[in-house]
Amino acid sequence: MRARPIDWLCLTLVIVGAVNWGLIGFFQYDLVAGIFGGMSTMASRFIYILVGAAGLYCLSMYHRVWNRDRDIDVDTVR
């Protein structure tokens, strides 16, 4: 599976979201809200939407990786 630029962008956004949730869990600090002026600002909401959409997009990576691994297994059996 060759990674496309959108894959890298979405993976980066998912990591940003994971780090943000880690900070919320450990320190009760929302980094996105801290940078963009609160949870309800348009900028923060836009970032939250991008991270959520990136997470949904990353679900498609499971399908692509599974198909790639299945193709490799079929090739090794032959």
C-alpha positions in Angstrom: 0.0 0.0 0.0 1.5 3.3 -1.0 0.5 6.2 1.2 -1.0 9.2 -0.5 -0.7 12.8 0.7 -4.2 12.7 2.1 -3.2 9.6 4.1 -0.4 11.5 5.7 -2.5 14.6 6.4 -5.3 12.5 8.0 -2.8 10.5 10.1 -1.3 13.8 11.3 -4.7 15.1 12.3 -5.6 11.9 14.1 -2.3 12.2 16.1 -3.1 15.8 16.9 -6.5 14.6 18.2 -5.0 11.8 20.2 -2.4 14.1 21.8 -5.2 16.6 22.6 -7.3 13.9 24.2 -4.3 12.7 26.2 -3.7 16.2 27.5 -7.4 16.5 28.4 -7.3 13.1 30.3 -4.0 13.7 32.1 -4.1 17.4 32.8 -7.6 18.6 32.0 -6.1 20.9 29.3 -7.6 21.2 25.9 -4.6 22.3 23.7 -6.8 23.1 20.6 -9.1 25.4 22.7 -6.0 26.9 24.4 -4.4 27.8 21.1 -7.6 29.0 19.3 -9.3 30.8 22.2 -11.8 28.4 23.6 -13.9 25.4 22.6 -16.7 27.3 21.0 -14.7 29.5 18.7 -15.1 28.9 15.0 -11.4 28.0 14.6 -11.5 25.4 17.4 -14.7 23.9 16.0 -13.1 23.7 12.6 -10.1 21.9 14.0 -12.4 19.4 15.9 -14.3 18.8 12.6 -11.1 18.2 10.7 -9.8 15.8 13.3 -13.1 13.9 13.3 -13.3 13.7 9.5 -9.7 12.5 9.5 -10.5 9.8 11.9 -13.4 8.6 9.7 -11.1 8.7 6.7 -8.5 6.6 8.5 -11.1 3.9 8.9 -10.6 3.3 5.1 -6.9 2.4 5.9 -8.1 -0.7 7.6 -9.7 -1.9 4.4 -6.7 -1.1 2.3 -4.2 -2.7 4.7 -6.4 -5.8 5.1 -6.7 -6.2 1.3 -2.9 -5.7 0.9 -2.2 -8.3 3.6 -4.7 -10.7 2.0 -3.1 -10.3 -1.4 0.3 -11.0 0.0 -1.0 -14.2 1.8 -2.6 -15.4 -1.5 0.7 -14.8 -3.4 2.8 -16.7 -0.9 0.5 -19.7 -1.1 0.9 -20.1 -4.8 
